[in-house]
């Protein structure tokens, strides 16, 4: 499975960005897709995840600001980020897994998001 992420960049605080990720390859049986992020000097942590059936989970820090969506036909997952804050600055990683509530089995390359104050 290959995951290709796009959409990162530099934005001012309060602005918006949209990340996209497309899965290809042996995608049969893929269930969960989502995003993690890793800030400078920090561990990689969950941002949001969505199952094939549409059940979503968000980190508390992004609830009401970020929205995850998925197109099962296109095998894509998007992350709409609004009201961005400097603390959202991180490398964002797209991931996917075969178990709806398991760990991600596959990872894409990271995409940088920088929020200036």
ROMAR-49605 format. One record per residue (C-alpha): x, y, z; residue number from 1; residue in one letter. Coordinates in nm, 4 decimals. Each point is the difference from the previous one (the first is absolute). Layout:
REM residues N
X;Y;Z;NUM;a
...
//
This chain:
REM residues 117
0.0000;0.0000;0.0000;1;x
0.1298;0.3414;-0.0934;2;x
-0.1292;0.3181;0.1564;3;x
0.0745;0.3371;-0.1560;4;x
-0.0809;0.3114;0.1988;5;x
-0.0248;0.3559;-0.1226;6;x
-0.1223;0.3397;0.1061;7;x
0.2334;0.1182;0.2727;8;x
0.1466;0.3472;0.0128;9;x
0.0440;0.3218;0.1904;10;x
-0.3019;0.1852;0.1349;11;x
-0.0669;0.2721;0.2517;12;x
-0.1769;-0.0720;0.3252;13;x
-0.3731;-0.0119;-0.0554;14;x
0.0396;-0.1207;-0.3550;15;x
-0.0971;-0.3241;-0.1654;16;x
0.1693;-0.2833;-0.1870;17;x
-0.1246;-0.3209;-0.1550;18;x
0.2097;-0.3160;-0.0047;19;x
-0.0724;-0.2847;-0.2383;20;x
0.1257;-0.3556;-0.0139;21;x
-0.0496;-0.2617;-0.2688;22;x
0.0489;-0.3721;0.0492;23;x
0.1036;-0.2371;-0.2757;24;x
0.1380;-0.3498;-0.0403;25;x
-0.1391;-0.2912;0.2004;26;x
-0.2866;0.1985;0.1472;27;x
-0.2409;-0.2907;0.0380;28;x
-0.1047;-0.0282;0.3603;29;x
0.1150;0.3448;0.1011;30;x
-0.2327;0.1306;0.2693;31;x
0.1294;0.2868;0.2084;32;x
0.1720;0.3042;-0.1520;33;x
0.1113;0.3136;0.1715;34;x
0.2635;0.2459;0.1075;35;x
0.2638;0.0201;0.2679;36;x
0.2374;0.2890;0.0616;37;x
0.3407;0.0493;0.1527;38;x
0.1025;0.3387;0.1281;39;x
0.3624;0.1056;0.0591;40;x
0.1456;-0.2127;0.2767;41;x
-0.3293;-0.1775;0.0553;42;x
-0.1399;-0.3471;-0.0503;43;x
-0.2300;-0.0843;-0.2882;44;x
-0.3585;0.0319;0.1191;45;x
-0.3433;-0.0597;-0.1445;46;x
-0.1787;0.2915;-0.1653;47;x
-0.3029;-0.1734;-0.1490;48;x
-0.1030;-0.3349;-0.1389;49;x
-0.2995;-0.1313;-0.1905;50;x
-0.1165;-0.3530;-0.0664;51;x
-0.1339;-0.1278;-0.3294;52;x
-0.3454;0.0195;0.1534;53;x
0.0463;0.3669;0.0820;54;x
0.0615;-0.0079;0.3743;55;x
0.2324;0.2841;0.0931;56;x
0.2331;0.0669;0.2895;57;x
0.1820;0.3271;0.0747;58;x
0.2658;0.1111;0.2403;59;x
-0.1483;0.2345;0.2589;60;x
0.2320;0.2785;-0.1116;61;x
-0.1505;0.0119;-0.3508;62;x
-0.3664;-0.0708;0.0639;63;x
-0.2263;0.2695;-0.1453;64;x
0.2869;0.1297;-0.2157;65;x
0.0982;-0.2954;-0.2186;66;x
-0.2249;-0.2212;-0.2113;67;x
0.1013;-0.3347;-0.1436;68;x
-0.1767;-0.1417;-0.3025;69;x
0.0432;-0.2965;-0.2257;70;x
-0.0915;-0.1144;-0.3486;71;x
-0.0042;-0.3796;-0.0001;72;x
-0.0414;-0.0186;-0.3766;73;x
0.3136;0.2061;-0.0550;74;x
0.1895;-0.1354;0.3020;75;x
0.0740;0.3472;0.1230;76;x
-0.0139;0.1687;0.3372;77;x
0.0002;0.3753;0.0563;78;x
0.0572;0.2172;0.3033;79;x
-0.1544;0.3455;-0.0055;80;x
0.1750;0.2142;0.2581;81;x
-0.1481;0.3318;0.1072;82;x
0.0853;0.2586;0.2638;83;x
0.3571;-0.1266;-0.0029;84;x
0.2216;0.0784;0.2973;85;x
0.3794;0.0139;0.0304;86;x
-0.0140;-0.3162;0.2087;87;x
-0.1398;-0.1825;-0.3038;88;x
0.3414;0.0372;-0.1637;89;x
0.1255;-0.3495;-0.0728;90;x
0.0743;-0.2570;-0.2633;91;x
-0.3295;-0.1692;-0.0831;92;x
0.0006;-0.3663;-0.0986;93;x
-0.2746;-0.1841;-0.1804;94;x
-0.0552;-0.3566;0.1141;95;x
-0.2246;-0.2969;-0.0690;96;x
-0.0731;-0.3383;0.1499;97;x
-0.1968;-0.3155;-0.0606;98;x
-0.1682;-0.0059;0.3405;99;x
-0.2582;0.2675;0.0712;100;x
0.1212;0.0604;0.3531;101;x
0.3523;-0.1284;-0.0246;102;x
0.3328;0.1680;-0.0596;103;x
0.0884;0.1373;-0.3400;104;x
0.1878;-0.2503;-0.2117;105;x
0.1094;0.2363;-0.2745;106;x
0.1379;0.3540;-0.0038;107;x
0.0482;0.2669;-0.2584;108;x
0.2720;0.2566;-0.0152;109;x
-0.0476;0.2944;0.2303;110;x
-0.1232;0.3376;-0.1107;111;x
0.1049;0.3140;0.1841;112;x
-0.2527;0.2357;0.1535;113;x
0.1354;0.3231;0.1462;114;x
-0.2261;0.2473;0.1747;115;x
0.1483;0.3409;0.0681;116;x
-0.1215;0.2214;0.2808;117;x
//
